[in-house]
Amino acid sequence: MSTPQNLYPELQLFIGGEWISKGARQSESVLNPATGEVLGELPHATTADLDRALAAAEKGFKVWRSYMPEKRGEILRKAAALLNAQGDRITRVASMESGKAIAQSRIELHMATEVLEWYAEEGRRAYGRVLTQRQPGTRHLVVKQPIGPVAAFTPWNFPQGNPARKLGAALGAGCSCVLKAAEDTPASAILMVKALQEAGVPDGVVNLVFGVPSEICPYILRSGVIRKLSFTGSIPIGKELVKICAEKMIRTTMELGGHGPVLVFDDVNLEQVLDMCATAKCRNGGQVCVSPTRYFIHASIFDKFVEGFTARINKVKVGNPLDESVGMGPLIHARRRESVHALIQDALAHGARLHTGGEAIPGPGFFYKPTVLSNIPNSARIMNEEPFGPVALLNPFTDFDAVISEANRLPYGLAAFAFTENGKRLKLLGEQLEAGMLGLNTFAISVPESPFGGIKESGHGSEEGIEGLDACLITKYISEA
C-alpha cells in the first residue's frame, strides 16, 4: 500500500520553543519497518543542544508552576482535542514508523488523549491537608508542590502512548520536561509536542531531543537540573539509569520488562478465552511489555487449547500495517527479528514443539510469522528471557500451587493474567500472583485512572492514576506559629 511521503513530518528537535532542523548535526535514518524504506533523517542533539534544553526546562519550570491548575488543565485538554482532530494523520504516521496495525494505532491515540485529559483534571486535585493544632494560634500544613524539571525517556513500541503518559503527569503536576523519545519512532512524539505547543504550553516547558541514548541520557541526568526521571525500557538499561540517578538522588519511576504469565483453568469458556488469548498475543507483534507470553494451561484442556490457539494464530493476516485488514505488522527492525528467531531456535534445540511459525516472512520489511511453541522446558532461554515478539509459549499444569510457583519463578513482576470461573480461585490468584498489574478474565489492564507499573525487577513506581501525578510532586510540611 503506497503512502504519500508528505504525510511524514520533518524530523526536528524542539528546544526552548524553537524547532531545530538537522543542519550540520549528526543524524540517523528512520526506517519504515514494513518496507525498509527511509522515512526521514533524524538530527541528533549536540551537547550544546542538551545544555540549551536543560536551561530552557529550568526556566520553563518557573513559568509553568506559576500557572494555576485550571489553566494547565485547559491547555492539556486543548492539546488532546488537537491530537484527536488530526487523528487520521497521526495514527498513520505512528503505524508507518512503528509497524503497528492501523487499528491498534487508533486505539493507542485514544488512550494517549485520554491520559492527557485525565491529568488535565487530576492536576486540580493535588491536595494537601491541615493537621490538628498543638497550640492555639498555630497552624500545621501539608502541601503538594511540583518536583521540578522531569526527564522522560520513552521506547518505540507505543510512540503515542508512552510520551503522553510522561508528559501528561509532568505537565499536570506543574513540572517542565525534557523528553528523549525513541529514535525509531520520532515523528509521533514530534506531532504530540506540536499539539502541546499549539495548545499554549509556554516555551521551555516541553523540550524534545534525540540522539545516541547511551550518550545523551547520562548527560541529561548528571546535569544537576533534573529532579525526576520517568523511564520505560529494558531492565539492564533501567538499572544503569537508576545508578546514575542515585548520584544526585533523582526520584525515579521505572517501567521495565516483563514475561507475562497466563493461567488458564479447566472451568473456562474455552472458545471465548482462546479468542482473547490469540488476539492479545498478536497485539503489536508481541512487542508489548505486558504481552501475554508464558501460557500455563490445565492439562485436561491442554491439547484442545493448543489446537485452537494455533488455528487462530494461523488466521492472523500479517502485512502492511496501513492495510485495514491486517492484524499484525512487522517487527520494529532486523535486530528484533533476529533476536526473536534466535530464542525460538534455542527453544527447539531444547526439545520444544513447534506448531506454527518459527521463521521470517520473505520480502521487504522486518516481518516474522506468529509462532506457537509447546512443552518448552525451563532450560530454554525463551522461558527466562523476555522474547518481545510474536511467540506464545504453551505448557500444561495440573496443580494450583505448582503453577503459581512457576508463574512467579522469574524476577519479573509487571503483568500477569488468569482465567477461571471459580470465585474463590480468583481471590487466591489476586493474592498470590506476583505482578504490579493483574488481569483476571481479561487482558485489559490499563486505563488512565489506574496505576501502571511493576514490581521486582520489572521496576518501581507507577504511571497513570493518582500515583503517576504524585510521582511528580513533593510533599512539604509547613509549621506556622
PEPEDA-V210939 format. One line per field, one symbol per residue. ss: DSSP state (H for helix, E for strand, - for the rest). psi: psi as a letter, one per 20 degrees, with the letter a starting at -180 (. if undefined). A space follows every 10 residues. Layout:
ss=???
psi=???
//
This chain:
ss=----HHH--- --EEE--EEE ------EEEE E------EEE EEE---HHHH HHHHHHHHHH HHHH----HH HHHHHHHHHH HHHHH-HHHH HHHHHHHH-- -HHHHHHHHH HHHHHHHHHH HHHHH---EE E-------EE EEEEEE---E EEE------- HHHHHHHHHH HHH---EEEE -----HHHHH HHHHHHHHH- -----EEEE- --HHHHHHHH H------EEE EE--HHHHHH HHHHHHHH-- EEEEE----E EEEE-----H HHHHHHHHHH HHHHHH---- -EEEEEEEHH HHHHHHHHHH HHHH---E-- -------E-- ---HHHHHHH HHHHHHHHH- --EEEE---E -------E-- EEEE------ HHH------- EEEEEEE--H HHHHHHH--- ----EEEEE- --HHHHHHHH HH----EEEE ---------- -E---HHHEE --E-HHHHHH --EEEEEEEE -
psi=pqpphihprp prqopkjppp rgcjqqrqpp qoihhjqphr poqpprhhgg gggghghggh ghghhipqhh gghggghggg hgghhkhggg hggghghhjp phhhhggggg gghhgghghh ghhikmqbrp rqqhqqjrpo qpqpqqhapp popqaihmig gghggghggg hhijqrpopn rphhlhhghg hghhggghij pqpihpppqr aogighghgg hjhihpiqpo ppbqgghghh hhgghhhjlp qqooobramo qoporjjrng gghggggggh hipkkjmphj ppgopopphi jgghggghgg gghiipppbp iiphipipbr rhrhggghgg ghhghgghhj jqpphqbjqq pqarrlqppp ppqrlpqiiq hiihpohlam ppopqqrhpg hhhggghjhr iqlfqqqqpq joghhgghgh hhpnqhppoo kqjojoqhjq poraacijaq rqrrahhhgh ijqqpppppp .
//
